[in-house]
Every structure is written in C-alpha cells, then in structure tokens.
C-alpha cells in the first residue's frame, strides 16, 4: 500500500504511541506522527501542519480527550478524531461521541484500529467532497441571481417590461 498517513497522536505514553503506530504500519501505511500531550502543543501542531487523523488518549496527566476534542472543534478543522484509551468507560465514550469524536477504541483492542481509521478517512473525504459540492451549488445560485439582475436591469434600461 505505502500510503502515507499523517497522524497527530494525543498521548502521554511513548510506549502506547509506539504500539499504536506499529499497528498502523503493520497495515501497510507509512506513518508520519507527532506525539503531543498538552493543549499548547496541540494548538501549535494544528496550525503548523495538515493532519489526516487525530488519535487521542482520554486521560493524561496534564490534558484529556475532551480538551483535545474541544480544541479541534474550536479550530473549525474537519478531521477524524478517534479516542484510544485504556481507562475509558462506556459513559465517557458516549459523551466523547456526543461532542464530536468519530470513534473510540480500547488500547487492549487495537485490531479494530485500522478498520476504524480507514472508515473515518473515507467519511472525511466524503464530507469534504460534499462541502465542495455545496459551495459550487451556492456559487451557481449566486451567479444565476447576478445574471437575472443584470438582464432585468437591461430590460428596464431599454424600456422593455419583460412581459
């Protein structure tokens, strides 16, 4: 496959990050990854680079998944956000999904990671294509209105009522 995947990994454990990246590389991806564990470094990473996906732990000493997701939501960037945690309960997982996480996995169940990433990348691409289509439709409608106003003004200036 040799597709490059740019991952922003919100994770305090270097070992856990290594295991996650290794699982993705086993799936044939070339991984470019930056591991961060504070709000400040996350904001900087989002501004500096374009990421394909964010993989976030839920509980870290100085940061958590909700804060990370809030930063992403406030940035306006549409990027897949998957929570990978060893300590997340069902209630927290549901809450994360309600505030915008695209999926959650337990660290002891990483065989679901690659299918979840691939699904979220497809859905992200679909959302981007939908936004482009909506922008084109909006532009076409604006162009139509401009043309309509132009021709109406031409009719008025030439003395035709158009009826």
N, C-alpha and C positions, 0 to 999 in steps of 0.2 A: 504494500500500500504506500508507504513512505510519505504520507500526508503529514505536514507539519501542523501541530496543534499548539496554539499559544494559550497557556494556562496561567491564570492568576490564582495562586493557592494560598488561601487564608488559613494558615496553620502554624501553631507554635512549635510543634514537634517535627524536627528534621527527619527523624526515623519514619514517622507516619507519612510525611510528604514523600519520602523516598519510596515507600511501599505503594502509595497511590500512583506515582509517576511510573514506577516499574510495571504496574498492572496495565496502564495505558500503553506503554511501549511494547508489552507482550502482544497487544492487539495490532501492532504494525505501525503505530504513529511515531513520528519524530516529535519529541516534546520540547518546547521552549517554555520554561516555567520560571516564575518569580514567586518566591515564598515570602509572605508578609504576615505580620501579626499585630499591627496597630492601625488605628483609624488614619493617622497621618500618612503612614506608608501606603495604605490602600488608596487614599485620595491621590497621592502623587503617582502611583502606578497607573491609575485610571486615566490621569491626564497625560502621562508620558507615552503610553502605548495603546495599541488596539489589541484587545484580547478576544479569543474565541469563546472562552468559557471561564467561569469562576467556580472553583471547588473550595468550599469553606467548612472548616470545623465549626462546631457550635460553641463550645466552651473553651476559652483560653484565659490565661491569667489577666491580660490587660485589654481584652477585646472579646466580642462574641458574634455569633452568626447574625443575630437580629441587627446589631450595629452595622455590620458589614453590608447586609442587605439594604438597610436604610441609606447608606452612602451610595450604593448602586442606584437605588430608586431615585434619590435626590439628584443624581448626576444626569438622569434622563437617557442613559445608555441602555439600549435593549440588548442584554447579554444573558445567556443561560447561567443560572445560579443554582448549583447543586450543593446541598448540605451533606457532609460526610462526617459522622460523629460516632464516637464510642459510647456516649453518655446521653444521647437524646431520647427522651420518652415520646410516646405517641402524641400526647397533648402538645408538646413543644413542636414536634414535627408538623402537626396540623396547623399550629399557629404560624410557623415559618412559611408554609404553603399559602396560607391566607394573606400574608404580607408580601408575597411575590416570589418565594423560592419555587423553582421549577421541579425539583425532586429532592428526596433525601435518601441516604443510604447509611447503613451501619458499617463501621470500619471492619467488622468481622464478616461482612457480606460483600466484598469487593467484586465478586463475579458479576454483579449487576451494574458495575460502574461503566464499562464500555458500552453496553446497550443503552444505558441512560444518557451518556454523553452523545452518542450518535443520534438518538432520538431528539435530544434538545438542540443539537446543531441543525438538524433538518427543520425543526419547528422555528428556530430563529431565522433561518434562511427564508422560510415561508412568510414569516411576519415581515421581514424586510421587503420581500417581493410585493406583499400586499400594500405596504406603505408607499412604495414606488407607484404602484397602480393607482392608489387613491390620489397621490399627488398629480399624476398625469390626468386623471379624470377631473380633478379640481382645476388644473390649468386649462384643460379643454373647455370647461364650462365658463371660466373667466374670459377666454378668447372668444367664445361664442357671444357672450354678453357685450364685449367690446365691439365686435363686428356688428351686432344688432344695433347698438347705439350709434355707431358710425353711419350705418345705412339709414337709420331713422333721421339722423341729422342731415344727411344728404337729401332725403326726401323733403324735409322741411325747407331746406335752403333752396331747393329747385321748385318749390311751390306745389309739390305733389303731396296729397294727403295719405297716399298709400292705400286708399280704399277704392 
